[in-house]
Amino acid sequence: MDNLNVNLAGVKLKNPFMPASGTAAYGENLAQHMNLNDLGAMVIKSTTLNPKIGHPWPTTVETIGGWLNAVGLKNPGLHEVLTNRLPWLKTNYPDLPIIGSVAGDTLDEYVQVSQEIDRAVNVKILEINISCPNVANGGLEFGTDPKIVEELTYKIKQVTKKPVFMKLSPGVTDIVEIAQAAERGGCDGFTMINTLMGMEIDLKIRKPHLSNGTGGLSGAAIHPIAVRMIHQVRQCTNLPIIGAGGVFSAEDAMELMLAGANAIQVGSATYGNPKALNNLITNFAQQMHKYNFNSLKDFETYWESI
């Protein structure tokens, strides 16, 4: 069988697997359970210009088919990430490609954080988390307005020489319209999908389980939505897609790849099972053989026919 190398907009990965942003922080804890060099890439937490303390506890709750998460983009801020977190990864895993996740409250903040993270030598791709509330536009997500998505993508592309992947929000009427707007802005690829907004109410106290009220739904429940949206976007673009959404097994990953994904992010599967990514990487080639896939290129032959 051919190797599992993946080329994402010119960035070569040894395999298509990586943690989803926010699920492995900056790698320190994950490194206690697996060799990070076994990953195709390491995706760091979404980074903002200034530190964010996030929402108060409780911030997560297990629900039917997944998890609700309202951590609130908790992160130590750009300076700490550039000064300590990325250098730690560079020192200990010098050959591991890093995907720098970028977030912000305004267009200007996104651009500034992108420009600064671009200078980190081990960051090979920028992933732009556009599921953030736009404080300058009434709090609506950046990723729900095609004009803003196109403008934001264009502005970021002006300040970075590295590939820019826009992380698409599923909370839109037409995911293809948003993807096309990002491509007009000059993006180099997509990550999809992000979480879906959900809520659970505690019957005993008559209040939401999460302190924030609502939270992002991840896990097996959103897997069919991810398959559908990746398939839709693949029909309108040739750009690489990093698929995410309810991947717990090699079969789940292969399903996203048949729909149009080139690489895979894993999040909820690691909750309670820190070896989930390692197990997936180990078992993937064997499961490909079971389903008569000889290489990752084989998945591409089905993109137009599904």
N, C-alpha and C positions, 0 to 999 in steps of 0.2 A: 504494500500500500504506500502511496505517495505520502510525504510528510504533511503535517497539518499547518504549515506556514500560511499566514494571511498577510496580504498587502492592503493596508488601509490608507489610501491617498498618499502612497509612497513610503509609509511607515511599515516596516516588516515586523510581524509578530510570529513567534515560534508556534503558537496555537491560537485559536480564536476566543479563548476564555479569559474573563476578567471579572472582578467584583463590581457591582453597581455602585455608583457614587453614594457615599454616606454609609455604606454597609460595612466597610472595612477601615474607615477613618483614613489614617495615613500608613497603615500596614503593620504597625507595631504589634498589635494583638494577634492579627492573622499570622504573623511570622512565627508565633509560638506553636502553631498547629500545622504549618506547611512551609515548604521552601518557596518563598515568593518568586524565585527564579523559574519556578515551574509554570507561572502564569504567563499568558500571552502579553498582558499589560496590567498595570496597577492604576485604577481610577481613584483619585483622592476625593475627599469630601468637597462639596461645593464651597468655594472660598469667596468671601466678601471683602470689601476694602477694610472695614473695621470689624473687630470681634463681635460675635453675636452669642448671647447667652441662651437663646432659644426659649421655648415655652416651659412653664413649670410642669413638674410631675403631676399626674401620669401623662406620658407622651406616647406610649404604645399600648395597644391592646390586641390580643388575638381574637379573630372573628371567623365567621364561616368562610372557609376557603382562602384565608389569608390574614394579613395584619393591617391595622390602622396605625399610622405613624404621624405624629405632630411634633417632631423634635424642633422644628422651626429654624432650619438652616444653621444650627449651632455649629460654630467654628471659631478658631482662635484668631482669625483675621489674616490679611495678606502678609504683614510684616513677619509674623511668627511662622507662617508657612514657608516663606522664602528664606528665612534665617535659620530655621531648625528642622522643619518637617521634611522638606524636599532634600536638603543636604543629607539628612539621615538616610533617606532612601538611596541617594547617590553614592554614599560611602559604603553602605552595606550591600547594595544591589546595583552596581554601576551599569550593568547591561540591560536592566529592566526598563522597558519603555513606560513612561508615566503619562497618563491622561489627566490634564489639569482641568477640573470642573470649576466653572466660573459662574458666579451669581451676583446680583446687585439689586438696588432699589431704584436706580435711574439708569438711563442710557449711558450717561457719562461714567457712572461707576463701573458698569460692565466693561466699557472701553478701557478704563484705567487699569482694572484688575487684569484684563486680557493682555494689555501691553506689558505689564510687569511680570506676569507669570511666563510670558513668552521668552523672557530672558533666562529662565531656568534651563540649564543645558539638558537635564534628563526629562523634561516635559517635551513630549514629541507631538502631542495633539491637544488642542483646546476643545473641551466639551462645554457648550454654553447652555446652562440650565435656564430655559426661558419660561419655566413654570413658577416664576416669582411674581409677587404683586408689584405692579408699576405704581409707585407712590405718587408719581407726577400725573397719573391718568386715572385717578379714582380707585386705585387698588386692583384693577383688572390685571390678570396675568399678561405678561409680555407676549406669551406664546399664543394668545387668542386673536390677535389683530395682525392680519397679513402685512399691512403697511409698516407697522412697528417692527415686525420680524424681519422684513426686508431691509429696513433702515438700520436696525441693530446689527444684522449680519454684515452689511456693507461697511459700517463704521469699524467693527472689530477687524475685518479683513484689511483695513488700511493700516493697522498698527501691529500686525503680526505676520510673520513669514511662515508660520507653522499651520498645518491643516486645522480647519475649524469645523467641528461637528455640532450641529444644532440639535439639542435634546428636545424632541417634540412633546408637547402636552396632549394627552388624549381627550382633554376636556373641551373639544371644539366640534363644531358641526361638520366641518370638512377638513380632514387631516391633509388631503392632497393639496388644497389651497394654501395651507401653511407651509408645506414642504416646498411647493413651487415658489413661494415668496422668499424662502430662505435660499433657494438655489439662484433666484434672480439676484439676491444680495451677494452671491459669490461663495456660499459655503462649500465645503469639500466633502461633506457627508452628513449623516444623521445618526442620532441615537434615539431609539424609540421602542417602547413607550415609557413615559414617566407614570407616576401613580395616578389613580382616579380618586376624586374627592368622595369621602364617605363619612358616615356618622353611625355611632351606636349609643343607645340610651340605656342607662342602668335603671331597671324597673324599681329597685329598692329605694333609691334616692331620688328618682325622677329627674336625673341629670345625665348629660353625656359622660361616657367613660373617660374621654380625653379632656384635659383641662382647656384645650383650645376649642372644644366642641367638635369640630370636624378634623379629619386627617386624611392623609393619602393612603388609599387602599392598594396593597401589593399582594403578590402571592398567586396561588393557582387560580383564583377567581378571575384574574385579569388576563390569563394566558390566551384564551380565545380572542379577546379584543386585540391583544398584541399581534397575534397571527393575522387577523383581518386587516389591521392598519398597516402593518409591514407589507402585506400583499398589495394593498391599494397604492402605497407610495412607490413600491418597486415597479408598478406598471407605468409610472410617469417619470422615472429617473434611472440613470445608470450610476449614480453616485453610491459609494459604499454605505451600508446600513449596519449599525451595531444594534442587534435585537435584544430587547429586555422585556421581561414580563412573565413571571410564573415558571421559570426554568428550574426544575428539580431533578431532571434526569437527562441522559443523552438523547432520549427520544424527544423530549421537550425542545432541546436545542436544535435537533434536526428538523423539527416541525417549523421553527422560526426560519431556519435556513432554506427550507423548501419554499417558504413564503417570500423570501427575498433577502434575508439577513446574511451578511458576510462574517460577522463575529457576534459573540454572545456575552452579555453581562448577567451576573447571577447575584441576587440579593436575598430575598426571603428564605431561600433554601439554607442559607448560612445561619439563620436565627436558630439557636439551639443545636446546630451541627456545624461547628467551625471547620470540619474537614470536607464539607460538601463540595467545594470547588476542586479540591485535590481528588476526590473520588470521581467527579465528573470528568476531569482531564484524563484520569487513568482509564476510565471505562469507555471513553468516547470512540476511540479507534475500533475497539471490539464491537461496539454496537453498530458502527458504520458498516463493518464487514457483515454483520447479521442481516442488515437491510440492503446489502449489495451496492453500497456506495464505495467506490475505490479511492476517491479523493474529494476534497471540498469542491472542486470544480464541477463534480457531478450534480450538485444541488442546483447550479445555475441553469442547467438544461431544462429544468422544470418551471422556471420563473414565468415564462410566457404562457405555458400550457395550463397552469392551475387557475 
